[in-house]
Amino acid sequence: MYILFPVQCFNFDKFIGYNDTDELMSDGLFMIDRDLFWAAVEFNDMDPSTVTMPTKVTYKIRMDKNKVDSTKRIRDR
């Protein structure tokens, strides 16, 4: 009982699936405003009706720009 009480304060359900990029962007901007957005992985050229993984998977990682370190110092070298 003592362990369950503190664990109930955290939300471990962090993964949300989206049907398209527009839905992801809309919900992502909503979550950024509330400081709830960590990152999103957008898979490119994936057919939603397929049940097998392709041999090559391309993806984009989307993050809040305020949570990513700047690369300005690296570019200036």
N, CA, C and O of each residue as an XYZ file, in Angstrom:
308
protein
N       0.813     -1.184      0.000
C       0.000      0.000      0.000
C       0.862      1.255      0.000
O       0.536      2.225     -0.685
N       1.952      1.255      0.753
C       2.797      2.444      0.827
C       3.510      2.722     -0.493
O       3.814      3.872     -0.808
N       3.775      1.678     -1.258
C       4.450      1.867     -2.539
C       3.462      2.347     -3.603
O       3.834      3.147     -4.462
N       2.246      1.892     -3.566
C       1.267      2.278     -4.570
C       0.907      3.758     -4.510
O       0.668      4.365     -5.554
N       0.861      4.343     -3.350
C       0.450      5.740     -3.228
C       1.355      6.692     -3.997
O       0.839      7.484     -4.786
N       2.693      6.664     -3.813
C       3.541      7.592     -4.594
C       3.538      7.292     -6.091
O       3.657      8.214     -6.898
N       3.405      6.039     -6.473
C       3.416      5.669     -7.887
C       2.186      6.228     -8.593
O       2.248      6.514     -9.789
N       1.086      6.389     -7.893
C      -0.136      6.906     -8.503
C       0.011      8.375     -8.914
O      -0.821      8.879     -9.669
N       1.024      9.060     -8.447
C       1.243     10.464     -8.799
C       1.866     10.629    -10.186
O       1.916     11.745    -10.704
N       2.334      9.557    -10.787
C       3.019      9.625    -12.075
C       2.162      9.014    -13.171
O       1.409      8.068    -12.935
N       2.284      9.560    -14.361
C       1.606      9.025    -15.532
C       2.643      8.294    -16.381
O       3.543      8.919    -16.940
N       2.519      6.988    -16.476
C       3.470      6.189    -17.243
C       2.986      5.919    -18.665
O       3.685      5.263    -19.438
N       1.822      6.405    -19.017
C       1.264      6.206    -20.346
C       1.777      7.314    -21.259
O       1.096      8.324    -21.440
N       2.951      7.146    -21.829
C       3.623      8.211    -22.581
C       3.530      8.060    -24.096
O       3.893      8.988    -24.819
N       3.063      6.938    -24.592
C       3.045      6.716    -26.031
C       1.637      6.894    -26.583
O       0.680      6.299    -26.088
N       1.528      7.727    -27.620
C       0.246      7.999    -28.262
C       0.437      7.800    -29.762
O       1.387      8.325    -30.342
N      -0.447      7.057    -30.379
C      -0.385      6.854    -31.822
C      -1.260      7.866    -32.547
O      -2.321      8.239    -32.047
N      -0.824      8.314    -33.721
C      -1.583      9.272    -34.530
C      -1.744      8.729    -35.934
O      -0.908      7.967    -36.420
N      -2.826      9.128    -36.580
C      -3.104      8.664    -37.943
C      -2.328      9.427    -39.007
O      -2.021      8.880    -40.066
N      -2.009     10.692    -38.728
C      -1.283     11.477    -39.725
C      -0.470     12.577    -39.045
O      -0.586     12.802    -37.841
N       0.349     13.252    -39.835
C       1.239     14.291    -39.328
C       0.458     15.484    -38.784
O       0.848     16.070    -37.775
N      -0.638     15.847    -39.441
C      -1.429     16.993    -38.974
C      -1.967     16.765    -37.562
O      -1.939     17.667    -36.725
N      -2.447     15.571    -37.313
C      -2.961     15.226    -35.980
C      -1.835     15.264    -34.945
O      -2.022     15.755    -33.832
N      -0.672     14.744    -35.319
C       0.497     14.765    -34.433
C       0.912     16.195    -34.111
O       1.148     16.530    -32.950
N       1.002     17.045    -35.142
C       1.426     18.424    -34.938
C       0.435     19.200    -34.065
O       0.841     19.958    -33.184
N      -0.838     19.012    -34.307
C      -1.862     19.709    -33.531
C      -1.791     19.326    -32.051
O      -1.790     20.193    -31.177
N      -1.732     18.036    -31.785
C      -1.656     17.573    -30.398
C      -0.302     17.920    -29.786
O      -0.220     18.234    -28.598
N       0.754     17.865    -30.586
C       2.084     18.212    -30.085
C       2.177     19.662    -29.642
O       2.743     19.956    -28.589
N       1.627     20.568    -30.434
C       1.630     21.987    -30.056
C       0.808     22.224    -28.793
O       1.173     23.044    -27.951
N      -0.304     21.501    -28.669
C      -1.130     21.596    -27.466
C      -0.328     21.144    -26.235
O      -0.369     21.787    -25.186
N       0.401     20.029    -26.382
C       1.186     19.504    -25.252
C       2.397     20.379    -24.940
O       2.781     20.492    -23.776
N       3.012     21.005    -25.958
C       4.141     21.901    -25.726
C       3.710     23.074    -24.862
O       4.444     23.494    -23.968
N       2.518     23.605    -25.127
C       2.002     24.723    -24.323
C       1.835     24.348    -22.859
O       1.897     25.215    -21.986
N       1.627     23.085    -22.585
C       1.432     22.611    -21.210
C       2.665     21.906    -20.648
O       2.608     21.300    -19.578
N       3.779     21.988    -21.377
C       5.055     21.378    -20.979
C       4.930     19.869    -20.771
O       5.495     19.318    -19.826
N       4.188     19.205    -21.659
C       3.982     17.763    -21.576
C       4.624     16.998    -22.725
O       4.651     15.767    -22.715
N       5.139     17.716    -23.712
C       5.670     17.076    -24.920
C       7.150     16.777    -24.752
O       7.933     17.674    -24.438
N       7.540     15.528    -24.957
C       8.959     15.146    -24.900
C       9.521     15.029    -26.299
O      10.446     15.750    -26.671
N       8.961     14.121    -27.066
C       9.424     13.920    -28.437
C       8.395     13.088    -29.187
O       7.542     12.434    -28.588
N       8.494     13.128    -30.504
C       7.639     12.312    -31.352
C       8.506     11.652    -32.411
O       9.457     12.248    -32.915
N       8.171     10.435    -32.733
C       8.843      9.720    -33.815
C       7.818      9.544    -34.919
O       6.781      8.908    -34.733
N       8.128     10.119    -36.074
C       7.231     10.036    -37.226
C       7.866      9.099    -38.257
O       8.955      9.365    -38.763
N       7.180      8.019    -38.554
C       7.679      7.040    -39.521
C       7.216      7.436    -40.913
O       6.033      7.693    -41.137
N       8.159      7.482    -41.846
C       7.866      7.884    -43.223
C       7.584      6.666    -44.085
O       8.142      5.591    -43.863
N       6.711      6.842    -45.072
C       6.439      5.813    -46.085
C       6.039      4.473    -45.480
O       6.455      3.418    -45.958
N       5.235      4.522    -44.435
C       4.741      3.280    -43.835
C       3.277      3.110    -44.222
O       2.472      4.025    -44.048
N       2.943      1.952    -44.739
C       1.558      1.647    -45.091
C       0.844      1.149    -43.839
O       1.232      0.117    -43.293
N      -0.190      1.851    -43.365
C      -0.853      1.443    -42.125
C      -1.543      0.091    -42.210
O      -1.823     -0.519    -41.179
N      -1.821     -0.388    -43.413
C      -2.526     -1.664    -43.540
C      -1.586     -2.873    -43.510
O      -2.052     -4.009    -43.414
N      -0.285     -2.648    -43.590
C       0.655     -3.775    -43.605
C       0.860     -4.334    -42.201
O       0.759     -3.613    -41.208
N       1.149     -5.623    -42.138
C       1.384     -6.262    -40.842
C       2.847     -6.644    -40.645
O       3.225     -7.130    -39.579
N       3.672     -6.426    -41.673
C       5.096     -6.732    -41.564
C       5.910     -5.445    -41.648
O       5.506     -4.474    -42.288
N       7.044     -5.462    -41.000
C       7.938     -4.300    -41.033
C       8.732     -4.318    -42.335
O       9.174     -5.379    -42.776
N       8.917     -3.150    -42.953
C       9.772     -3.107    -44.145
C      11.233     -3.315    -43.761
O      11.597     -3.182    -42.592
N      12.061     -3.637    -44.738
C      13.476     -3.879    -44.445
C      14.207     -2.596    -44.106
O      15.187     -2.621    -43.361
N      13.742     -1.459    -44.647
C      14.350     -0.169    -44.353
C      13.268      0.777    -43.829
O      12.252      0.997    -44.489
N      13.492      1.325    -42.654
C      12.528      2.232    -42.036
C      13.154      3.619    -41.946
O      14.249      3.776    -41.407
N      12.462      4.616    -42.472
C      12.924      5.998    -42.334
C      11.974      6.710    -41.377
O      10.776      6.432    -41.344
N      12.532      7.631    -40.602
C      11.737      8.299    -39.592
C      12.283      9.689    -39.306
O      13.417     10.014    -39.660
N      11.455     10.503    -38.658
C      11.848     11.830    -38.178
C      11.628     11.856    -36.674
O      10.635     11.325    -36.176
N      12.539     12.464    -35.965
C      12.358     12.686    -34.535
C      11.991     14.150    -34.366
O      12.750     15.036    -34.758
N      10.841     14.397    -33.790
C      10.365     15.769    -33.586
C      10.419     16.089    -32.102
O       9.902     15.338    -31.274
N      11.053     17.217    -31.772
C      11.191     17.631    -30.381
C      10.891     19.119    -30.262
O      10.964     19.859    -31.243
N      10.557     19.543    -29.063
C      10.362     20.954    -28.774
C      11.717     21.642    -28.874
O      12.677     21.207    -28.237
N      11.810     22.707    -29.662
C      13.096     23.372    -29.867
C      13.679     23.933    -28.572
O      14.893     24.109    -28.470
N      12.844     24.212    -27.596
C      13.339     24.731    -26.319
C      13.951     23.654    -25.432
O      14.577     23.967    -24.419
N      13.777     22.396    -25.800
C      14.331     21.300    -25.010
C      15.542     20.649    -25.672
O      16.079     19.663    -25.166
N      15.968     21.203    -26.803
C      17.099     20.645    -27.549
C      18.269     21.619    -27.452
O      18.096     22.828    -27.608
N      19.443     21.091    -27.198
C      20.630     21.944    -27.138
C      20.926     22.559    -28.498
O      20.708     21.934    -29.537
N      21.415     23.766    -28.479
C      21.747     24.469    -29.706
C      22.983     23.842    -30.352
O      23.893     23.379    -29.664
N      22.997     23.837    -31.675
C      24.166     23.340    -32.414
C      25.003     24.495    -32.952
O      25.917     24.283    -33.749
N      24.698     25.709    -32.523
C      25.412     26.889    -33.030
C      26.918     26.794    -32.770
O      27.722     27.135    -33.638
N      27.292     26.340    -31.599
C      28.720     26.233    -31.268
C      29.419     25.229    -32.172
O      30.570     25.444    -32.553
N      28.763     24.163    -32.514
C      29.357     23.147    -33.380
C      29.495     23.675    -34.799
O      30.496     23.400    -35.461
N      28.513     24.427    -35.279
C      28.557     24.974    -36.630
C      29.674     25.998    -36.802
O      30.228     26.132    -37.892
N      30.006     26.718    -35.740
C      31.002     27.783    -35.832
C      32.436     27.269    -35.910
O      33.349     28.066    -36.127
N      32.661     26.010    -35.745
C      34.032     25.474    -35.759
C      34.654     25.525    -37.107
O      35.801     25.110    -37.273
